[in-house]
């Protein structure tokens, strides 16, 4: 497949390194949680005692209080505290 320039993922990674997304705390927390979750599960570890960025935690709490079904769907993908 032909692409025009670097992939969006490489652009995003470079933007993170350059601090372009520093104020996107929920997004960065979501990606960090996904990476940690994937690493832990690939090592055969559980998700107990994981820590999350405060902004991500607050987003999860808000989502869970709005819709537990939506939160559980979100949690399966990105992680987050159990409810």
N, C-alpha and C positions, 0 to 999 in steps of 0.2 A: 504494500500500500504506500502510495506517495503522499508525503506531507509537506506542508509549507513551513519550514523552519522547525525549531525545537517543539517537542510535544508540550501540551498544556501542563503536564505533570512536572516536567523539567522547569518550565517557566514558573510554576507555583513554588517548587522547591527553592529556586533561586530567589524568588520574591520573599520567601520566609527567611532565608539567610540574610537578605538585604534589609529585613525589617519592614517590608511593605505591608505586612499583615499583622503587625504588632498589636493593633487595636481590635483585631478580630478574635477576641479571646475565646468566644464560644466555639468558633470554627477550629481554632488551633487546639482547644481542649478536646474537641470531637475527634480530630485526626490523631492526636496524641493517645487518646483512649483506645482508638482502633488499633494503632500500632502496638501498644502495650498488650492489649487483649490478644492479638494475633501472635505476638512473641511468646507470651505465657502459655497459650494453648498449644503452640507448636513444640514447646518444651515439656508438655505433659503436666503443666501446673494448673491449678485452679485460679479462679478470678477473685478469690477471697483476699481481703486486705489491700485491694488496689486503691490507690489514691488518685484523685482527679483534680483538675484545676477548679478553683472556686467558681469561675464564670460558667464552666461546663456543668458543675454540680447544681448551680442555681437554675440553669436552663432545664436540666433533667427534673428538678423539683417542680418547676412551673409546668412542664409538659405532663408529668405524672399527676399533678393536681387538676389539670384540664381534662386529661383522658388517660386512664390507666392502660387501655388497649393500645393507644398510640405510643405511649411510653414503652410498653413491653416490646412492641415492634421495633422501635428505635433502639432499645437496649440490646436486642439480639444482634443488631448490626454494629453498634458502636461501643457497647458497654455502658456502664453506669451502675449506680447502687441498686440493690434489690428493694422492691417495695412490698 
